[in-house]
Amino acid sequence: MRSTPKDFGTCPFVTAQWLLQGKWSIVILHHLSEGKLRFGELERRMPELTHSTLSSQLKRLETEGLVRREVFPEVPPRVEYSLTQVGEDFIPVLTSIETWGESYIEHLRKGDVELR
């Protein structure tokens, strides 16, 4: 893992970027903002994501305190993922990202922005 940036914990932009650096972090947080999900449910919602990538992204988000992993003592074991309070505090940001993303998609449809 890369070393923590110098301004982590002092600059809000560096801190947020570090916490959300995984390619799928925001999408995972979006799905979990809708409620608790099991690993398989997350996999079905993001079929282009590999099992190992989802696993590592969830572990990182859990380590950073954004996601909670709850293991139930059942056979077979049941594991649910949900947002922590810190993760829930990010929901308004997700809403803003969604609004901005919808606006940008509209620019793409109009041809205001070239697709790559």
Contacts in CASP RR format, 6 or more apart in sequence:
PFRMAT RR
TARGET T0000
AUTHOR 0000-0000-0000
METHOD contacts of the structure
MODEL  1
MRSTPKDFGTCPFVTAQWLLQGKWSIVILHHLSEGKLRFGELERRMPELT
HSTLSSQLKRLETEGLVRREVFPEVPPRVEYSLTQVGEDFIPVLTSIETW
GESYIEHLRKGDVELR
4 18 0 8 1.000
5 14 0 8 1.000
5 18 0 8 1.000
7 14 0 8 1.000
7 15 0 8 1.000
8 14 0 8 1.000
8 15 0 8 1.000
8 18 0 8 1.000
9 15 0 8 1.000
19 25 0 8 1.000
19 64 0 8 1.000
19 66 0 8 1.000
20 26 0 8 1.000
20 29 0 8 1.000
22 57 0 8 1.000
22 60 0 8 1.000
23 53 0 8 1.000
24 46 0 8 1.000
24 49 0 8 1.000
24 53 0 8 1.000
24 54 0 8 1.000
24 57 0 8 1.000
25 57 0 8 1.000
25 60 0 8 1.000
25 61 0 8 1.000
26 94 0 8 1.000
26 97 0 8 1.000
27 46 0 8 1.000
28 42 0 8 1.000
28 46 0 8 1.000
28 54 0 8 1.000
28 57 0 8 1.000
28 58 0 8 1.000
28 61 0 8 1.000
28 67 0 8 1.000
29 61 0 8 1.000
29 66 0 8 1.000
29 67 0 8 1.000
29 83 0 8 1.000
29 87 0 8 1.000
29 90 0 8 1.000
29 94 0 8 1.000
30 94 0 8 1.000
30 98 0 8 1.000
31 37 0 8 1.000
31 42 0 8 1.000
31 45 0 8 1.000
31 46 0 8 1.000
32 42 0 8 1.000
32 67 0 8 1.000
32 81 0 8 1.000
32 82 0 8 1.000
32 83 0 8 1.000
33 83 0 8 1.000
33 88 0 8 1.000
33 90 0 8 1.000
33 91 0 8 1.000
33 94 0 8 1.000
35 82 0 8 1.000
35 83 0 8 1.000
36 70 0 8 1.000
36 80 0 8 1.000
36 81 0 8 1.000
36 82 0 8 1.000
37 45 0 8 1.000
37 80 0 8 1.000
37 81 0 8 1.000
37 82 0 8 1.000
38 78 0 8 1.000
38 79 0 8 1.000
38 80 0 8 1.000
38 81 0 8 1.000
39 54 0 8 1.000
39 55 0 8 1.000
39 58 0 8 1.000
39 79 0 8 1.000
39 81 0 8 1.000
42 54 0 8 1.000
42 58 0 8 1.000
42 81 0 8 1.000
43 49 0 8 1.000
43 51 0 8 1.000
43 54 0 8 1.000
46 54 0 8 1.000
58 67 0 8 1.000
58 69 0 8 1.000
58 81 0 8 1.000
61 67 0 8 1.000
62 68 0 8 1.000
62 69 0 8 1.000
65 84 0 8 1.000
65 86 0 8 1.000
65 87 0 8 1.000
66 83 0 8 1.000
66 84 0 8 1.000
66 86 0 8 1.000
66 87 0 8 1.000
66 90 0 8 1.000
67 81 0 8 1.000
67 82 0 8 1.000
67 83 0 8 1.000
67 84 0 8 1.000
67 87 0 8 1.000
68 81 0 8 1.000
68 82 0 8 1.000
68 83 0 8 1.000
68 84 0 8 1.000
69 79 0 8 1.000
69 80 0 8 1.000
69 81 0 8 1.000
70 79 0 8 1.000
70 80 0 8 1.000
70 81 0 8 1.000
70 82 0 8 1.000
71 77 0 8 1.000
71 78 0 8 1.000
71 79 0 8 1.000
72 78 0 8 1.000
72 79 0 8 1.000
72 80 0 8 1.000
83 90 0 8 1.000
83 91 0 8 1.000
104 113 0 8 1.000
107 113 0 8 1.000
108 115 0 8 1.000
END
